[in-house]
Amino acid sequence: MYAATKHCGRRDFLRLLGWGAGGAVVLGGLSACGGGPSTAGPGGVGFRGEAAVAHLESIINAAPVLVAAGLGYFQDEGLDLDLVSFPGGTDTIRGIASGIPFGMPATLPGLIAFQKGQRDLRIIGGAVREPLVNFLVPVDSEIRSIDDLRGKRIAVSQPGSITTYFATRIVTERGLVPGQTVEILNVGSPPDAWTAAQQGVADVAWSALPISQRLIDEGKARLLFECKDHVPNWSDNTYWTTQSVIDDSPDILQAWLRAAQRAITAITTDLDAAAPAYARGAGIADDLARAALEQAGSAFSLEIDMPGIEENIRAGSELGQLDPAALDLERLIVTDFVAAL
């Protein structure tokens, strides 16, 4: 259930933080600052507030959140939520650190933020346990495999991003040298990357479901490779909160994860219900939503994937953003909530 009340707006708060327009999108109206008890919802804990999610409407990783909202699972738990969509994991983590009680960022930015001083942050559950990033070429491209990328340009998102890491790692493993035999361009979101490929600025574009599937269905793009075929262990997204919220409101966190688990179960066992809910939330056609969920459904899990987290740590180390020896995982990861499901 989405909150309809309007108090001090999150957009105004984001401007004060310097994130500005486009830094986040608040879905379902503006919420109250912070969160607190609410009589909204027929049962459960009774909470009105915000939840932070990376790329809420644009990529498949957030599908369980949209399904939980669309099928009323948050409402059943007494959670009256505004879903705040951030353009990346770093901004999502900043939202959680600044007062949004829980959310779903990419794992690596959270690990980096924790080590760099946000020591109140905590992982309380898994979310997406394989990399769902893929790379596309225009349908008429002569590029047929990674081995054809010598002398080509690959459009990824931001410097130091997961897409930059994947592109760098995968081409390096094929003997190419970024900056010498292949060029990696930082251009932004999947639509930005695809525009770069269409206009000839890049030869390859990073993408993700459902955008990639739509482009393929429309006969505009061809799949070059999926990252999961090259990086088998990867915890793409995880559920995060802070120790302060754990201390003050553990019941709210448990309710959030119960709703998420119901959504994952619906995605894997009842696509007739889950696909239309995801389609409405993401603003896409039902058949595209169903195809995307069929492809990605096995990636959704609340189990905390330690090999996948360790692979993120390796990535952070290779990017020069993490010191594995100094990362206190015992403090960071709280397993009690998933264990109680």
CORBELMO-V266150 format. One record per helix or strand of 3 or more residues. SS is the DSSP state (alpha for helix, beta for strand). FROM is the first residue (numbers start at 1). TO is the last residue. If there is no record, write none. Layout:
BEGIN
ss from to
SS FROM TO
SS FROM TO
END
This chain:
BEGIN
ss from to
alpha 10 17
beta 24 27
beta 47 54
alpha 60 70
alpha 73 76
beta 79 86
alpha 89 97
beta 102 106
alpha 107 115
beta 121 128
beta 133 138
alpha 146 149
beta 153 156
alpha 162 173
beta 182 186
alpha 190 198
beta 204 208
alpha 211 217
beta 221 226
alpha 227 229
beta 237 242
alpha 243 248
alpha 250 269
alpha 271 282
alpha 286 299
alpha 306 318
alpha 324 326
alpha 329 332
alpha 336 339
END
